Amino acid sequence: MRKGYNIPIWSTFIILLIAIDQFTKLLIVKSLEVGDSIKVISNAIYITSHRNQGAAWGILQGKMWLFYIVTVVVLVILFMFFKNEGYGQPVIQLGLSLLIAGSIGNFIDRLFRGEVVDFIDTYIFSYNFPIFNVADAALTIGVIVLIIVILFEGKEEKA
């Protein structure tokens, strides 16, 4: 293994995130009916059993074949970026690992359930944010990490 990659750590991190995602989804499937909700913090956070056969915010409902193809292509690209762009850059490796874990977590749902299990239901200033899951959170955080890297990398190049 070339110096600059710590594959065992990132592989373990990805597997751990996928395991947490799948475990929490299994808990929801086994303990709540679709539509059931449990209040965690009134007017802020609820655990609500929801299913999604589309992408983020329910777009492209029922287009599973498209998600299978897109996910495989995206995963290949993410692994290539990890190998090429991530070398010696742990923050980029973190962002890409989050994207890989989130993509695989939701892919497992689509493949074995035919839908994605969502359950984190939040209200932000009385706005009911779309219900999401651990994989979705990993994807979002991964994108934010990579955007920050790109913004700061641009500033460093100018300086």
N, C-alpha and C positions, 0 to 999 in steps of 0.2 A: 504494500500500500504506500502510495506517495505521501510525503509529508504535506500537510495543508488540508487534509481530509481527516475527519475522525468518524469514519463510517459506523463503527459500533455504537458510538454515542447517538448519532443522528438516526440510525436504524432503530435503536431502542426507543428514542423519543417518538418517532413516527408510530411504532408498534404500540407504545403506551397510549398515545392519543387515540389511535383507532380502537384500542381495547376499551378505553373510557367512553368513547362515543357509542360503541356497540353495546356496552353494558348498560349505559343510561337508557338507550333506546329499548333494550330488552325489558328493563324495569317498567318503562312506560307501557309497552305492549302488554305485559303480563298483569299490570296492576290497575290500568285505567282503560275505560272504554273511550273511543274517539269522541271528543267533545267534553269529556270530564275535565274538571279543573280544580286545582288545589291552590289556595291562597298562601303565598310565602310572605310577601309584604304587601299589605293592602294598597291598592291603586298604583302598584309599581311592578311587582314580579309575581307571576303565577306559573304553575306547572300545568299545562293544558295539552291533552293528548290530541294531536293533529296529524294528518297524513297529507303528503304533497306528491303528486304524480308529475310535477313539472320542475322547473328550475327555481331560482331565487324569486321570492314573492309570488310564486305560483304561475310564472309565465311558462308557456309551451306545455300546458297540461297534456298528458297522455302521449307524449312523443318519446317514449322510452328508448326506442331504437336509436334516436338521435343522441341521447345522453350516453348510451353505451359507446358509440363511435367517438363522440367528442371527448369523453373522459379518458379513453385509451390514448387518443392523440395528445391530449393535454398532459397526461402522465408521462408519456415518452418525452415531450418537450421539457417538462419540469426536471426529469432525471438528467437530460442533456444539459440543461442550464446548471443543475447542481454540479455536474462533472466539470463543465467548462468555466462558467462564471463564478461558481462558488469556491473554487480552489483558493485556499488560504483566507477566505472571507467568512468567518463564522456568523456574522449577522445575515448575510445573504443565505447561508446554509440554513439558518433558523427560519427565515421567511419561506424559503422553498420547502423545507420540511413540514411547516404548517400547511402549506398548500397541498403537498403530497398527501399528508394524513387526512385532511379534510376531503379531498377528492376521493380517496379510497374509502373513507367512512361512508359517504353518501352513495358511492358506487356499489358497495356491499348491499345497502338497502335496496337500491334499484334492481340489482341482480337477483336477490333472494326474496324480497318482499313485493317487488313490482311498484314500490312507492317509498318515499323517504319519511321516516318518523321524525316529526318535529314536536317540541314540547316546552321550550323556554319562551314564555309569553310575557313581554314587558310593556309597560306603559311609560313613555317618556313625555313629561309635561302634558299628561292626559291623552297623548297620541298612542294608540295601540299599534306598536311596532309589529311587523310580521313575525309570526312564531318561527323559531329556529331551533337548532340543535348544536351539540358540541362540534361536529364537523363544520357546520356553517360558521361558528365562532372562530375555529382554526383558520378557515379560508379567509375570513375578514381580517383577522389579525395578521396573517401572512401577507396579504395585499398591503396593509398599512405599513408593515415592517419594510417591505420592498420599496414602497413609495418614499418612505423616509430615507432609505439608503440612496435612492436615485436623486432625491433633492439635495442631500448632503454631499454626495459624490460630485454633483454639478458645481456646488459651491467650492469644494476643495480644488477642483480643476481650474476654476477662475482665479483662485488665490495663488 
